[in-house]
Amino acid sequence: MDNNKAFWRIFKRRYMAMDRPATGFLDFLHLHKEKTFRPKKRFPIGTLRYNLHKHAQATLSSGLDLRQAVRLPPEETFEDWLAVHTVDFFNRINLLYGTISDVCTRESCPTMSGGAKYEYLWQDGQQYKKPTRLPAPQYMSLLMDWIEARINNEEIFPSNPTIPFPSDFRSICSKILSRLFRVFVHIYIHHFDRLCQIGAEPHANTLYKHFYYFVTEHNMISRKELNALKDLTERLTGETVKK
């Protein structure tokens, strides 16, 4: 069966359960935490960015509408808000991929794709100077290493709030977030059945909505690229997605 058709068959049956507690997902993480976690990027306690991170987490926990939760708080700088969310999305999406990585293999996923319509090639300007077709797990590993190197680079993501962000910080984060979006595309199209099996689809849906609202609120990813999950987005948000 075509991957897109299989995804929608499962999703239509399951998406109404997206708000129930994801106990199966939490149990899965507990049992497999040694495989699913990378060291998290953390902001030093007591700094502005740490406080913004805690504020964002508290806002999510309060049940505030996600569309409102991603808006820039008054009197905060956009760069700080962007840094906090880029790091947070990296941590959470990396974790989400870890939950299905056992079924994402070179044999099952010989390309980094989202069905027959979308294929993502890897290019980093160093080891891969030209766009290169890679198996999905290799692409994911290179992607996570590539992002990790940037968010741990003090010249890009300074932990000291007195040090300014680089002038191209927005474009750097835009590229990071665009590549993280591809992880959602691959997981939803090729591994949605695995998310359902471990009870992780409510968590994935909430994470995706949070991510989508943030990148559209702040124009971080082009509408053309977001069209890869247009149908899913419309079902989860109840909104019509512009092309």
WOBELUR-V68031 format. One record per helix or strand of 3 or more residues. SS is the DSSP state (h for helix, s for strand). FROM is the first residue (numbers start at 0). TO is the last residue. If there is no record, write none. Layout:
# WOBELUR-V68031
ss=SS from=FROM to=TO
ss=SS from=FROM to=TO
This chain:
# WOBELUR-V68031
ss=h from=2 to=16
ss=h from=22 to=30
ss=h from=32 to=35
ss=h from=47 to=60
ss=h from=65 to=68
ss=h from=77 to=99
ss=h from=135 to=150
ss=h from=168 to=189
ss=h from=191 to=196
ss=h from=200 to=216
ss=h from=222 to=236
